[in-house]
Amino acid sequence: MMLKDSFADIGAFETLRKVSAIGYNAVEISQIPMTPENVAELDRSRSELGMDIAALSVNVEGRKGMPVESLAENFDKIVDDAKRLDTSLLRIGMLPFPAMKSIEAVVDFARQANGYAERLQEHGISLYYHNHHIEFAKFDGKYMLDIIADNSPAMGMEIDVHWVQRGGLDPVRTLEKYAGRTAMVHLKDYRIGQMPESSFGLLEKGDFPGFMAEFKNVVQFAEVGEGNLDFPSIVPAAVDAGAQYLLVEQDELYGRTVWDALQTSYDNLAAMGHADLF
């Protein structure tokens, strides 16, 4: 997802050459059109760069305006692409927007996803669900994420530690809770940024609502090690939970280049003593 602009600019292979040069050896494909050209370049990156295609992204049903194939409409192609790229992991990146309208819709989604997970298992492929913060809403005292998990026993979890924190829970305890069911973990930090100078201009003008909007937006995504999350505890917990891949991700960069952000996360993880994981 972080690299989609680079994919569009210089192509998949050259983008992954730059990723490999930093020191990363695996990549998750998200928000990238799985055209014949992109699939061929991803395959080439495997053979020439040694890049591991960790997982491919799918939706259960099609979604207008999103370059993600759906299990409902593209099942056979998704399986073929996964086998060509030697990945046995697929992931659903977000709860479908229509499913957010009620807990009944969430349950329907989870059961539908479970059916596809069972079908995929026949092909040696596993399906996983990636959380945001909305899944930590409570219904009758139970987190939505647990309701999804209970209604999709064939589907695993991809735990995003930033969104766990933003949802009000502890990443380490959440990883421990889903140990054995988590194959992938998203590593991105949680930073409280500084109030922008422009916000005080709004205050001077009497624009209190505008100032408060800036106040609420100080929660930021951050490079690993540049925020407040306890990664020296999170990384071992992710490994102990059975994660096959720890994937660096950052939703917003706040003026930095994607390459600077990826380098910073790499350097910080190495400095924490995790260079052996790359």
QUIURBEL-V898984 format. One record per pair of residues at least 24 apart in sequence whose C-alpha atoms are under 7 Angstrom apart, sorted by the first residue. I is the first residue (numbers start at 0). J is the second residue. If there is no record, write none. Layout:
i: <I	I>
j: <J	J>
This chain:
i: <0	0	1	1	1	1	3	3	11	11	11	12	12	12	15	16	21	22	23	24	24	24	25	25	25	25	26	26	26	27	27	27	27	28	28	28	29	29	30	30	31	32	32	42	52	52	53	53	54	54	54	54	55	55	55	56	56	56	56	57	57	57	58	59	87	87	87	88	88	88	89	89	89	90	90	90	90	91	91	91	92	92	93	93	105	106	106	109	109	109	110	110	112	113	113	113	113	116	116	117	126	126	127	127	127	127	128	128	128	129	129	129	129	130	130	130	130	131	131	132	132	132	132	133	135	155	155	156	156	156	157	157	157	157	158	158	158	159	159	159	160	160	160	161	161	161	170	171	171	174	174	174	175	175	178	178	179	179	181	181	181	182	182	182	182	183	183	183	183	184	184	184	184	184	185	185	185	185	186	186	186	186	186	187	187	187	187	187	187	187	188	188	188	188	188	188	188	188	188	189	189	189	189	189	189	190	190	190	190	190	190	191	191	191	192	192	192	193	220	220	220	221	222	222	222	222	223	223	224	224	231>
j: <29	30	248	249	250	257	30	31	37	40	41	40	41	44	44	48	262	277	277	50	51	277	50	51	52	53	51	52	53	52	53	54	55	54	55	56	55	56	66	67	66	66	67	84	84	86	86	88	86	88	89	90	88	89	90	89	90	91	92	89	90	91	91	112	123	124	125	124	125	126	125	126	127	126	127	128	129	127	128	129	128	129	129	130	147	147	150	147	150	151	150	151	151	151	152	153	154	153	154	153	154	155	154	155	156	157	155	156	157	156	157	158	159	157	158	159	162	162	163	162	163	165	166	166	166	180	181	180	181	182	181	182	183	184	183	184	185	184	185	186	185	186	187	187	188	189	233	233	236	236	237	240	236	240	240	241	240	241	240	241	242	241	242	243	244	242	243	244	245	237	242	244	245	246	245	246	247	248	223	245	246	247	248	220	221	222	223	247	248	249	220	221	222	223	224	225	226	227	228	219	220	221	226	227	228	218	219	220	221	226	227	217	218	219	217	218	219	217	249	250	251	249	249	260	263	264	264	267	264	267	271>
